[in-house]
Amino acid sequence: MGNLRPSEVAAAGLDDWRQLYQALQARFVTGDFATGLALLTDIAAAAEEADHHPDLDLRYAHLNVRLHSHDTGGVTERDLRLAARISELASARGVRAAPEQLAAMEIALDTPGYAAIRPFWQAVLAMDSPRRDDEVRDDDADLPRLWFQHSGVDEPRQRFHLDVMVPPEQAQTRIDAALEAGGVLVSDEAAPTFTVLADPEGNKVCVCTMLQRDD
């Protein structure tokens, strides 16, 4: 079973869910801890039945759910099936999803030669990414992934910057808010895939979406 392209995931019509990087994510607003725990228990039983297990993060008033296939390193049909089932369970308990609250973050490091520095970051972060050599990644999502952005030897580099992955429908809202808060638009040439902003001191961030990432 192979990974689905972002456009295929979006076409599945899972309104509660968004693909952020290599995973499907949802947030269910439970309102209280007991309701969240009950929904978590429902999901655990469904996951055991499907033999496919999500990452569950229970907070006081919401439950975060993250789905991806460890054996392929991405989103597959079995993730879509379990996501649909989880949405059914949430609906049965009167719990709504809040996709507008979703986001995921990676740290990007500009470098002309990541092969020389990647072993250091693998060691100090105790992370790996056996399927890609331009990142180190924690598939359990305890830490943000570190992505090595190639830059030319003579290009000016900022070194580290943040990439914030948001649902496509939330990107412009985030951008507008950042600009209103004193930010500067550096480049929107690659929008909607990513838009580069900077704070008043010139520190950069990319507001990213999964749109146009099938290649």
N, C-alpha and C positions, 0 to 999 in steps of 0.2 A: 504494500500500500504506500503510494508516494505522497509527497507534500502537495497541497493545493496552492495554486497561485492566489495572491490577494484578491483579484477580481472574481475568482471562483468562490472564495469565502464570502465576499460581499454579496454575490448573487444568490447565496443560500437563503437569504431573507430572515436571518436570525436577529430580530429587532433589538433584543436585550444585549447583544454581544457585539464587540468590535475586535478586529485583529490588530494587535499592537506588537510590532516586530514578529517573532516566530510563535506567538501564542494567541489564543482567543481569551478575552477577558470580559467579565461582567461584574457589576456591583449591584447587589440587591439590598434595598433600604428596608430593614426589618423593623426599625423603630425601637426595639428593645433587645436585650441580650437573650431572653428566653425564646423569643420567636426566631432569632438567628440560630440559636442552638438547635431548635427543632428542625429548621430548614437544613442545617448542616447534617443532621442525622438522616434526613430523607435523602440528601445527596449521597451520603456515604453508602447507604443501602443500594441506591441506583448504580453507583460506581462499582460496587462489588459485583452486582448482577451483570454489568457490562464488561467487567474485568479491565476497566480503564479508569484511572484515578486522577481527579483534578487536585490542584493546589488550593486549599481553602484557608482563608484568613478571616477569622471571626473577630469583629470589633463590637463595641456596645450597641451601635445602632445600624450597622450594616455588615454584610458578608461579601467579601471579595472572592471571586472564583476565577481561576486561571487554568486553561486547558491547552495542552500540547502533547504531541506524541514523542516521547523520549527516544524511541528507536529511530525516528526519522529526523528529529530536530526541527519539526515544524507542525503545521496544522494539517490533519488528514480527515477523511470522511468519518472516522470513528469519533473525532473531536466534535464534528458537527452533530452527530447523532446524540452524543451525551449532552451537548449544549442545549439541544432542543428539549431533551427530557428534563434537564434542570430547570428550564424556563417553565415547563408544565408544573413542576413541583412548587416553584415559587408562586405561580398563579393560583394554585390550589390553596395556598396559605394566605392569599391576599397580599402578597409581597410584590412590590413593583421594582423594576430595574431602573438604574440611573446611569445610562451610558454617557451622559454629559459630564459625569464626574470622573471618567476614566482618563488615565495617562500612564505612560511608562517612560523611564529615562535611561539614556546611555551616556557614558562619558566618552568623548572623542579626543584623540591625541594626534595632532599633526606630526607626521614624520616622513622623511624621505626613504627610510629603510627599516620597516618594522621587524624584519627578520632578526635584526641584531638586538632589539629591545624586548621583543615578545617573551622570550624565556624568563627575563627578569620579572615581568608583570604576572606571568603565570605562577611564578614561585611566590611572590609577595602577596598575591591575592588568593592563592591556592585555587585557581580556576583554570579551566581548559576549554577548548572548542575544537574537537577533533574533526569537524566537518569543514571548518573555514580557518584559514591561516591569517586573516586580517583582524582577528578579535580574540579576546578571552571572555568566556561567558559562563555564567552560573545558571544552569537550566532549572534549578530550584528557586531562582529569583530572590535569594537572600541579599544579593548585591547587584547593583546595575552592571551591565556588561561594559567592557572597555573595547572600543572600536578604534583601529588604527587608520586614520585618514591619510592617504598618500599625498605628499606634497613634494614638489621639486626641490632639489638640493639648494637652489638659489632663491627659492620663494620665501617671502617673509612668513613666519609662522607665529601663531598665537599659542601654540602648544595645546593646552587643554581647553575644550569648550563643551557645553552641554547640548545634547540632542533630546528634545522633549517630544515624544510621540503621542499624538492626541487623535480622537475620532475626527474624521474629515469635516464633519459638520461643526466642530468646535474650534477649528484652526483659526478662522478669521476673528472669532470672538477673543481668543487668546492674544492674537497679534494686535488687534485694536486696543485691548486693555493695556498691553505692554507699551504701545506707542503713547497712549494717554498718560501713562505713568512716567514718561520722560525718555522712553526708548527711541531708538533710531532704526529705520529700515535700511539695512545694508544691501540686501539683494532679494528680489522675488523672481529672479530668472528661472529658478527651478520649481516654483510653485505650480501645483499644490503639493508636490512631493516634499519640498522643504522650503522654508523662508528664513533668511538669515536676519537676525536682529542684533542690536547691541545696546547695552545699558549706557548711561551718560558718561561713563569712564571708558567705553570702548570694548568692554568684555562681551563676547559674542555668545549667542545661543541660536540653535536652529529649531524652529517649530515645524515638526514633521508629521506627515500622514502616510498611510499605506497606499495612497493613490498613485497610479502609474509606476508600480514597482514589480510588474510581472516579469520583466526581462532580467 
